[in-house]
């Protein structure tokens, strides 16, 4: 069985893909309601129309708590837009990442809570000049360069959330996708993309004309297969860009008169080695899923090898167990925070280990399916 999410026109794999066995029965028996639902829908590939299955995601304690924290009038959450909450809690969660977490939990985009936030996200796409929409990106003193930077980040993040929700065919999102990818496509064509740094004092920084893709932009493209099929040149250049080594320098960019950290920018391959992957398993899995959805994973020997190693960490029953080298850091970046955990966070250490085993077993099955591997249900 192959993933239905890849258009026929996308490039075919250049590597031999191993089949992946997935312990579907075990996941349904042991997983949370959201993992049960997504295993059936996203790995097995069954349409989940029966009321019994359709209601499963709404039994998630995390989802219920997130809904209770939302402002039901305008769809906001209390933490601005992209604020990552306090570790192991949901306190102070941002609106866009809370919305994406509910999507990851399997909530219907047209359910009342998410439909309310959808209107807000489309206003961000329209570049609404209401300063309150900048949330945590609103500068203390009016600065046009900082305002423009904040609006761009939030536009990309809103586009990613709406694409993940399945609104690819909405002309507002398609128009925004075209506007957002145009400067990135021009940058990837230019010599600057291979040598983007300039020196200011004793620091190497990115000049203002660098329009590197962001994690949010990659998530948007990952969930817009038809848009990708219409932009072959962009996707080819993006694959080669993401395959290049990530530079040692941190992404600091000149923005007007300011030198600002740009942690949302992607400068190359996030996962060059197994050690890097093991140091932040949630973000590593989120990266592999993005790469798989883009149709890139099976074209890159390194990413294919890393996925095979993760699959090799499973036991005979297909259940993943964490090697000693694997870390689950408390602080996770905003782009990857929504994807994990899909289990409830209120648990002791032993329960957490078992929860990670369930969650990553599911995520590996999903990534393998998205990468086009034959899924053997066990």
PLY file of the C-alpha trace (Angstrom):
ply
format ascii 1.0
element vertex 378
property float x
property float y
property float z
element edge 377
property int vertex1
property int vertex2
end_header
0.00 0.00 0.00
1.39 3.42 -0.92
0.51 6.86 0.30
-2.32 8.60 -1.60
-0.84 12.03 -0.86
1.78 12.16 -3.64
0.69 13.38 -7.10
1.56 11.06 -9.97
3.65 13.79 -11.59
6.16 13.97 -8.74
9.64 12.45 -9.24
9.94 8.75 -8.55
12.27 7.26 -5.97
15.87 6.64 -6.98
16.49 4.27 -4.04
15.20 0.79 -3.33
12.63 1.02 -0.56
12.24 -1.68 2.05
8.69 -2.63 3.06
7.73 -1.47 6.55
5.67 -3.54 8.94
3.35 -1.64 11.26
1.76 -3.14 14.41
-1.69 -1.73 13.68
-3.54 -4.01 16.11
-1.14 -3.09 18.91
-1.44 0.65 18.17
-5.24 0.48 18.19
-5.21 -1.50 21.43
-2.63 0.63 23.28
-2.72 4.05 21.65
-4.65 7.10 22.75
-7.93 7.84 20.93
-6.08 10.21 18.58
-3.42 7.63 17.71
-6.12 4.97 17.18
-7.98 7.29 14.82
-4.92 8.40 12.87
-3.58 4.86 12.59
-6.83 3.82 10.89
-7.10 6.94 8.73
-3.48 7.73 7.83
-1.67 4.38 7.87
-4.29 1.74 7.15
-6.01 4.18 4.80
-9.63 3.47 5.72
-12.21 6.22 5.46
-13.31 6.92 9.02
-16.96 7.83 8.60
-18.59 5.69 11.28
-19.65 7.83 14.26
-17.75 5.55 16.66
-14.44 6.21 14.92
-15.20 9.79 13.90
-15.59 10.80 17.56
-12.35 9.21 18.77
-10.08 12.31 18.56
-12.46 14.35 20.72
-11.73 12.05 23.66
-8.18 13.40 23.88
-7.56 15.08 27.23
-4.98 17.35 25.61
-7.47 18.38 22.95
-10.19 19.10 25.50
-7.84 21.22 27.59
-6.69 23.15 24.53
-10.29 23.83 23.55
-11.10 25.07 27.07
-8.17 27.53 26.87
-9.34 29.04 23.58
-11.21 32.33 23.34
-14.44 31.09 21.76
-15.26 34.55 20.42
-12.26 35.19 18.15
-10.41 31.86 18.14
-7.27 33.06 19.93
-5.24 31.17 22.49
-3.60 33.15 25.33
0.04 32.86 24.26
0.08 35.01 21.14
0.67 33.11 17.89
3.80 30.94 17.94
4.67 30.84 21.63
5.74 27.39 22.81
4.15 26.62 26.18
5.92 25.80 29.41
7.52 22.32 29.17
5.13 19.45 29.94
2.15 21.82 30.15
-0.06 23.79 27.79
0.27 27.07 29.71
0.82 30.04 27.41
0.39 28.12 24.16
0.26 30.18 20.96
-2.73 30.23 18.62
-1.18 28.82 15.46
0.64 25.95 17.15
-2.42 25.09 19.28
-4.49 24.93 16.08
-1.93 22.64 14.46
-1.75 20.41 17.56
-5.54 19.88 17.35
-5.15 18.93 13.69
-2.43 16.47 14.68
-4.82 15.04 17.28
-7.25 14.31 14.46
-9.79 17.10 15.01
-11.92 18.05 12.03
-10.86 21.45 10.59
-14.53 22.40 10.37
-15.27 21.57 14.03
-16.47 24.72 15.86
-13.21 25.44 17.71
-11.00 25.15 14.63
-13.47 26.87 12.29
-13.36 29.90 14.59
-9.56 30.08 14.37
-9.64 29.51 10.61
-11.12 32.97 10.08
-8.24 34.49 12.04
-5.65 32.57 10.00
-7.11 33.78 6.72
-6.90 37.36 8.02
-3.18 36.79 8.61
-2.84 35.65 5.00
-4.47 38.88 3.87
-1.69 40.85 5.60
-4.11 42.57 7.98
-2.42 45.75 9.22
-4.11 45.66 12.63
-1.07 45.84 14.98
-2.73 43.45 17.43
-2.34 40.67 14.86
1.43 40.80 15.33
0.95 39.39 18.83
4.38 38.56 20.34
6.09 39.92 17.19
4.81 43.46 17.79
7.86 45.68 18.49
7.88 47.93 21.53
8.77 50.88 19.31
7.32 51.19 15.81
9.89 49.88 13.34
8.77 49.12 9.79
11.46 46.46 9.28
10.50 44.58 12.44
6.80 44.85 11.58
7.43 43.46 8.08
9.48 40.59 9.53
6.75 39.70 12.05
4.01 39.75 9.42
6.03 37.52 7.08
6.67 34.92 9.79
3.02 34.88 10.81
1.82 34.70 7.18
4.01 31.67 6.56
2.92 30.01 9.80
-0.76 30.68 9.07
-0.34 29.29 5.55
1.27 26.16 6.99
-1.62 25.66 9.40
-4.29 26.16 6.71
-2.50 23.85 4.30
-2.27 21.19 7.00
-6.00 21.62 7.58
-6.63 20.70 3.94
-7.53 24.09 2.42
-5.10 23.80 -0.51
-7.81 24.53 -3.08
-8.89 27.77 -1.41
-7.76 30.57 -3.76
-6.69 32.70 -0.79
-4.20 30.07 0.32
-3.00 29.34 -3.22
-2.45 33.04 -3.81
-0.54 33.38 -0.56
1.55 30.32 -1.42
2.54 31.89 -4.74
3.51 35.16 -3.07
5.47 33.42 -0.31
7.40 31.08 -2.59
8.31 33.68 -5.24
11.20 35.31 -3.30
12.36 31.88 -2.08
12.44 30.56 -5.65
14.48 33.58 -6.76
16.89 33.09 -3.86
17.39 29.39 -4.63
18.27 30.31 -8.24
20.87 32.87 -7.18
24.54 32.25 -6.29
23.73 33.74 -2.89
22.00 30.51 -1.84
25.32 28.63 -1.73
27.33 31.45 -0.08
24.86 33.64 1.78
27.05 35.02 4.58
28.52 38.47 5.06
30.77 39.67 7.85
29.76 42.40 10.26
32.44 42.98 12.88
33.48 39.53 14.09
30.16 37.90 13.21
28.92 36.16 10.06
25.32 37.10 9.36
22.75 36.72 6.60
22.21 39.91 4.53
18.67 41.29 4.12
18.33 39.93 0.57
18.58 36.31 1.76
15.12 34.71 1.44
15.84 31.24 2.76
12.86 28.91 3.15
11.43 28.64 6.64
10.20 25.55 8.45
6.69 27.01 8.14
7.04 27.33 4.37
8.19 23.70 4.13
5.16 22.56 6.14
2.89 24.55 3.84
4.43 22.96 0.74
4.35 19.51 2.34
0.57 19.71 2.58
-0.02 21.20 -0.90
0.72 18.34 -3.34
-1.06 19.94 -6.30
0.75 23.24 -5.83
4.05 21.33 -5.73
3.24 19.51 -8.96
2.73 22.89 -10.65
6.13 24.20 -9.49
8.63 21.54 -10.56
11.63 23.84 -10.81
11.11 25.22 -7.31
10.81 21.72 -5.86
13.93 20.46 -7.66
15.98 23.38 -6.39
14.51 23.01 -2.91
15.50 19.32 -2.78
19.12 20.13 -3.61
19.13 23.03 -1.12
17.79 20.86 1.72
20.34 18.15 0.90
23.34 20.46 1.41
25.18 20.58 4.78
23.77 22.92 7.40
26.39 25.61 8.09
27.93 25.98 11.54
26.75 29.56 11.90
23.47 30.23 13.61
20.88 31.95 11.38
21.34 35.59 12.38
20.15 38.11 9.79
20.41 41.82 9.26
16.87 43.24 9.40
17.01 46.98 8.87
19.29 48.30 11.61
18.98 45.11 13.67
20.82 41.79 13.82
18.20 39.20 14.72
18.24 35.48 15.29
16.09 33.73 12.68
15.59 30.22 14.13
12.68 29.57 11.76
14.94 29.67 8.69
16.18 26.44 7.09
19.80 26.53 5.90
20.27 22.95 4.70
19.96 19.38 5.98
18.67 19.35 9.56
19.60 15.67 10.03
23.11 14.96 8.74
23.88 12.18 11.27
22.28 9.71 13.66
23.69 11.65 16.64
21.92 14.83 15.55
18.70 12.88 15.06
18.87 11.25 18.49
19.49 14.57 20.25
15.94 15.82 19.51
13.65 13.00 18.49
10.40 15.06 18.22
11.94 17.57 15.78
13.78 14.82 13.90
10.56 12.91 13.29
8.78 16.12 12.30
11.57 16.82 9.79
11.41 13.30 8.32
7.64 13.61 7.97
7.95 16.96 6.17
10.62 15.52 3.87
8.46 12.45 3.18
5.41 14.56 2.36
7.52 16.68 0.00
8.47 13.49 -1.84
12.16 13.91 -0.98
12.91 11.23 1.59
13.26 8.31 -0.79
15.52 10.38 -3.11
18.16 11.04 -0.44
20.36 8.19 0.75
21.08 9.79 4.14
17.43 10.36 5.09
16.50 6.88 3.87
19.28 5.37 5.98
18.17 7.29 9.08
14.58 6.10 8.68
15.83 2.52 8.24
17.83 2.85 11.45
14.78 4.06 13.35
12.76 1.19 11.95
15.60 -1.10 13.00
15.25 0.06 16.61
11.90 -1.74 16.78
11.42 -5.25 18.17
10.07 -8.28 16.34
6.53 -7.05 16.83
7.32 -3.72 15.14
7.26 -1.75 18.41
9.85 1.01 18.80
12.01 1.12 21.93
14.27 4.06 22.69
18.05 3.43 22.55
20.04 5.11 25.31
21.24 7.78 22.90
17.73 9.12 22.23
16.68 12.34 23.97
13.27 13.92 24.39
14.15 17.54 25.20
11.75 19.67 27.21
12.11 22.66 24.87
10.88 22.01 21.34
10.78 24.66 18.57
7.45 26.10 17.51
7.47 24.47 14.06
7.73 20.93 15.47
5.88 21.33 18.80
2.42 20.54 17.32
3.41 17.06 16.14
4.29 15.54 19.52
3.06 14.37 21.86
-0.29 12.99 20.77
-0.44 11.28 24.15
-1.56 13.06 27.29
1.30 14.73 29.12
0.12 14.07 32.67
2.06 10.89 33.52
5.01 9.58 35.54
8.38 8.57 34.08
7.48 4.94 33.38
4.20 5.92 31.73
6.11 8.48 29.66
8.51 5.81 28.33
5.60 3.62 27.28
3.84 6.62 25.73
6.94 7.51 23.69
7.14 3.92 22.47
3.52 4.05 21.27
3.81 7.50 19.75
7.03 6.93 17.82
5.85 3.51 16.61
2.85 5.31 15.09
4.95 8.15 13.67
7.41 5.77 11.99
4.55 3.91 10.33
3.13 7.21 9.11
6.48 8.40 7.72
7.09 5.08 5.98
3.64 5.27 4.37
4.18 8.87 3.27
7.56 7.91 1.81
5.81 5.44 -0.48
6.87 2.23 1.24
4.73 -0.87 1.13
3.02 -1.17 4.51
2.71 -4.65 5.94
0.04 -4.66 8.64
0.86 -6.89 11.60
0 1
1 2
2 3
3 4
4 5
5 6
6 7
7 8
8 9
9 10
10 11
11 12
12 13
13 14
14 15
15 16
16 17
17 18
18 19
19 20
20 21
21 22
22 23
23 24
24 25
25 26
26 27
27 28
28 29
29 30
30 31
31 32
32 33
33 34
34 35
35 36
36 37
37 38
38 39
39 40
40 41
41 42
42 43
43 44
44 45
45 46
46 47
47 48
48 49
49 50
50 51
51 52
52 53
53 54
54 55
55 56
56 57
57 58
58 59
59 60
60 61
61 62
62 63
63 64
64 65
65 66
66 67
67 68
68 69
69 70
70 71
71 72
72 73
73 74
74 75
75 76
76 77
77 78
78 79
79 80
80 81
81 82
82 83
83 84
84 85
85 86
86 87
87 88
88 89
89 90
90 91
91 92
92 93
93 94
94 95
95 96
96 97
97 98
98 99
99 100
100 101
101 102
102 103
103 104
104 105
105 106
106 107
107 108
108 109
109 110
110 111
111 112
112 113
113 114
114 115
115 116
116 117
117 118
118 119
119 120
120 121
121 122
122 123
123 124
124 125
125 126
126 127
127 128
128 129
129 130
130 131
131 132
132 133
133 134
134 135
135 136
136 137
137 138
138 139
139 140
140 141
141 142
142 143
143 144
144 145
145 146
146 147
147 148
148 149
149 150
150 151
151 152
152 153
153 154
154 155
155 156
156 157
157 158
158 159
159 160
160 161
161 162
162 163
163 164
164 165
165 166
166 167
167 168
168 169
169 170
170 171
171 172
172 173
173 174
174 175
175 176
176 177
177 178
178 179
179 180
180 181
181 182
182 183
183 184
184 185
185 186
186 187
187 188
188 189
189 190
190 191
191 192
192 193
193 194
194 195
195 196
196 197
197 198
198 199
199 200
200 201
201 202
202 203
203 204
204 205
205 206
206 207
207 208
208 209
209 210
210 211
211 212
212 213
213 214
214 215
215 216
216 217
217 218
218 219
219 220
220 221
221 222
222 223
223 224
224 225
225 226
226 227
227 228
228 229
229 230
230 231
231 232
232 233
233 234
234 235
235 236
236 237
237 238
238 239
239 240
240 241
241 242
242 243
243 244
244 245
245 246
246 247
247 248
248 249
249 250
250 251
251 252
252 253
253 254
254 255
255 256
256 257
257 258
258 259
259 260
260 261
261 262
262 263
263 264
264 265
265 266
266 267
267 268
268 269
269 270
270 271
271 272
272 273
273 274
274 275
275 276
276 277
277 278
278 279
279 280
280 281
281 282
282 283
283 284
284 285
285 286
286 287
287 288
288 289
289 290
290 291
291 292
292 293
293 294
294 295
295 296
296 297
297 298
298 299
299 300
300 301
301 302
302 303
303 304
304 305
305 306
306 307
307 308
308 309
309 310
310 311
311 312
312 313
313 314
314 315
315 316
316 317
317 318
318 319
319 320
320 321
321 322
322 323
323 324
324 325
325 326
326 327
327 328
328 329
329 330
330 331
331 332
332 333
333 334
334 335
335 336
336 337
337 338
338 339
339 340
340 341
341 342
342 343
343 344
344 345
345 346
346 347
347 348
348 349
349 350
350 351
351 352
352 353
353 354
354 355
355 356
356 357
357 358
358 359
359 360
360 361
361 362
362 363
363 364
364 365
365 366
366 367
367 368
368 369
369 370
370 371
371 372
372 373
373 374
374 375
375 376
376 377
